[in-house]
Amino acid sequence: MSTFGENDCEDQYSEIGEKPEIGFMDFEDDKSFHNFDPLEGPVVITAPFPLVHGKPQSVLIGETSAASIDIRNTTSDPVVLWSIRIFSSNPEDSFVLSMMKPPSDNATEEERQNFVGDYNLEDRVLQPGQTLKVWLSCKPKEIGLHSSVIHFDLQDEKIERVAFLIADDNISRDLFSNKPYKANSRRKMFEHTQYVAGPRPSRPNSQMYRYILPQFNIPRDLREMIENKQVPDVIIEGLNDGNYAKFFSALLVMEEINLEQEMRGYDMVGATMKRKGNYFLCLEVPGLAEKRPSLVSGDHVLAQLATDDAHDRQSYQGFIHRVEADEIYLRFDNVFHHRHQEGDIYNVSFTYNRVCMRRLYQAAHAAESLGAELLFPAQTPQRRAIKRSFQPINPNLNREQACAVEMILGCKGFPPYVIYGPPGTGKTVTLVETILQLYKTQKRARIVVCASSNSAADHILEKLLDRDGTGVRTNEMFRLNATSRAYEDVKPDFLRFCFFDEMVFKCPPLRALLKYKIIISTYMSASLLYTEGIRRGHFSHIILDEAGQASEPEAMIPISNLSIKDTVIVLAGDPKQLGPVIYSRQAENYGLGKSFLDRLFEHKYYGGTDENYVIKLVRNYRCHPAILDLPSRLFYNGELIASREDTISTMYDYMDLPNKSFPVLFIGIQGCDEREGSNPSWFNRIEASKVVEIIRKLRRNTDLCEDDIGVITPYRQQVLKLKKALESLEMPELQVGSVEQFQGQEREVIIISTVRSTIKHNEFDRVHQLGFLSNPRRFNVAITRAKSLLIIVGNPHIITKDCNWDKILRHCADNGSYQGCPLPPPEANDHINGASSEHDSKCEDSQNDHINDASSEHDSKYEDSQPYNDNDAKLAEDETAQQEVGWSDLPSSNNYGSNWNDDLPKTNVVTWGDFVIEPTGWD
């Protein structure tokens, strides 16, 4: 692609043949055009509307934009210019040629009448050295990319020029950024080998825990190996029943080293701090509101004065005592505060909070003693046979749901029972029925229910409360929250099930925990039950919801610390939806990205249809049949049954759906994906405007409220742009978020903005698993959230490169439910020729399809943390209370647990299998 002139303008040139074929033109894809020097040849022709900073110029809808084209004869002979014509425009007839400058929008009526524009200009002769000026103008009627191809027919050759414009409306223009994107160079990482410690924030009535979490400091040789991109032998060997702890520990080290590096990437050079009262220094942290970095009270930073004097470069540790929108309140050693002066410049390093990783290390080691019957069920020869009958509390259970409840009630321990719950099939309904049946029919039952996020755990609590007349006593159900969770984040009606002190959530003492029959928690917070002193075997049932979203060590936090052989373990989830959030690509590929649920499906008992081990829910109560049809065929062998009764909605009339029996609408729009400032995230203001237009139409003509509509988009910056636009229209409560944020949720209407509008970055997205492309699980979740109407806004020429997105595009087109820019022609690929019941090889599901630009907005496991108290003192409790209240009359020690030797409480040595873990971890 040739470039000349100033202001970073780029002009496109392409020599054409006799029968040129003009398809999708991508202004950022050099392969769309040929390169040659514009000074070559006897006639030099400039290009209209040159790109600015690599992007098309902007014009408002209804306003005329014009650019001149200079045609200069550089020879000493006359040159015949046979014709100038607009060969093609998109949208059609949107550009006009003229010999005179088009009148401006505020021109007089006479000037308008005198203007003559056409799609062709007559032939003429260019004299030696003569320059002919012609004008190309556009008055757009709709938003989006406008392009035109102009042909110049000379006596010996044909030349084309290509013009691009972006047509904006007021909404998209408001979202425009005049800050060109400039990638940040890698930030300097400062070394802090020694530092002066700062005061930790105090917690109200801070409690001591009975069992202390070891440090699990990373062994130096293992760190050096992984930092040098070497793979430990245990990982190459693969997971087996003899290396469980070592295998997952090595993967977790990979993950932790990656998280350390990511956090250090936020190091600040030349930062300033302001005094806040007598005790705090306030540091502004760019990106904090977006959780980049994600910081909570109790984390710490390291700061040193930016000076050339080595004596003044002492490092100081500052603990975070308060987090606001874009500022953190820090407290350092008193010497640091006394020396601080306004205007001082500091270098600041952020540190990674290891508590959650330490929990994962501990769980991986503890799990090794559970045995093959739980971890590797296929190695146990004895098959399970379950028989049990029950009287349903919920009269509307279908056959599969009732079968799942019946099987769980009849289970008597390992191996786990699995509820395979595709979207909208009533997985939560099944779990709620199971929990209530256990509560009402088994007096000695004790149930802990874990979910992957706070929102998912709250959802289970909400559904349990919705079952009127079930008789769950308030004092027998508890919602365990991490101290880092904001008090305001919990619904007021749920607070009566929580334990908190001065608006800080806490884990209640052991004596109180033992009285609850139902405890609801996240996977991470479940470790607090173990540290508080609850023995293995106290809980009769451990239920893991959204088990496909948890890494295996994460799932082992409740299992390894709370279960024995007789404990019934239930995993509920869908291996075809989003998997665990893993930040190290290497660790993910070697197995950390595979959930325990996924791995169970590899065993013979779970891979088939044996209802003694797994039940597949197949009746979808969420989606209109047309919305369900494609994902059922792509991911579930066509087995899903549309069971929603009310499939006709008045909104179809108001939305002018082309096919009211097919409420899946694809709106094709060619926009412009952009970045701004130093933010690497993408946004597409044209798509954002179209989404807002759809929402306004829905709200104006239907009785839908904000809670009935959801917007899914893969990039954080697009989320922020959409929220900004909706706030200006007084719709701040309408949820806009990533696929991860919508998993497990549903809305009457879902609008998807795909963002991408150029081919140039497709391969990068594909390699790094960004956006929607090459991500079958994210695709599956996105298109199955809608109950009544699914609207996709995107560039069809981009998404057609992915087999799944191409199928939904063609599915809409085949049903007359496509609107917008011209469709790309079907590719000569196997995946284009209709959706098959089997997942195509090009769409083969992998474990690498969950990382998202917006993933940190998800209720991440790394944000659900409560620091352990590393003091050697332990809480004294009456052990007899546990024996009296517990579910099973077990001896104080058993073959499935840690060495619970309460006669030696001061040793702080814990044994897992053949591993002896010292207080400092596994150094």
Secondary structure, 3 states (H helix, E strand, C coil): CCECCCCCEECCEEECCCCCCCCCCCCCCHHHCECCCCCCCCEEECCCCCEECCECEEEECCCCEEEEEEEEECCCCCEEEEEEEEEEEECCCCEEEECCCCCCCCCCHHHHHHCCCECEECCEEECCCCEEEEEEEECCCCCEEEEEEEEEEECCCEEEEEEEEEEECHHHHHCCCCCCCCCCCCCCCCCCCCEECCCCCCCCCCCCCCCCCCCCCCCHHHHHHHHCCCCCHHHHHCCCCCCHHHHHHHHHHHHHHHHHHHHHCCCEEEECEEEECCCEEEEECCCHHHCCCCCCCCCEEEEEECCCCHHHCCEEEEEEEEECCCEEEEECCHHHHHHCCCCCCEEEEECCCCHHHHHHHHHHHHHHHHCHHHHCHHHCCCCCCCCCCCCCCCCCCCHHHHHHHHHHHHCCCCCCEEEECCCCCCHHHHHHHHHHHHHHHCCCCCEEEEECCHHHHHHHHHHHHHCCCCCCCHHHEEECCCCCCCHHHCCHHHHHHCCEECCEECCCCHHHHCCCCEEEEECCCCHHHHHHCCCCCCCCEEEECCHHHCEHHHHHHHHHHHCCCCCEEEEEECCCCCCCCCCCHHHHHHHHCCEHHHHHCCCHHHHCCCCCCEEECCEECCCCHHHHHHHHHHHCCCCCEECCCCCCCCHHHHCCCCCCCCCEEEEECCCCCEEECCEEEEECHHHHHHHHHHHHHHHHHCCCCHHHEEEECCCHHHHHHHHHHHHHCCCCCCEEECHHHHCCCCEEEEEEECCCCCCCCHHHHHHHCCCCCCCHHHHHHHHCCEEEEEEEEECHHHHCCCHHHHHHHHHHHHCCCEEECCCCCCCCCHHHCCCCCCCCHHHCCCCCCCCCCCHHHCCCHHHCCCCCCCCCCCCCCCHHHHHHHCCCCCCCCCCCCCCCCCCCCCCCCEEECCEEEECCECC
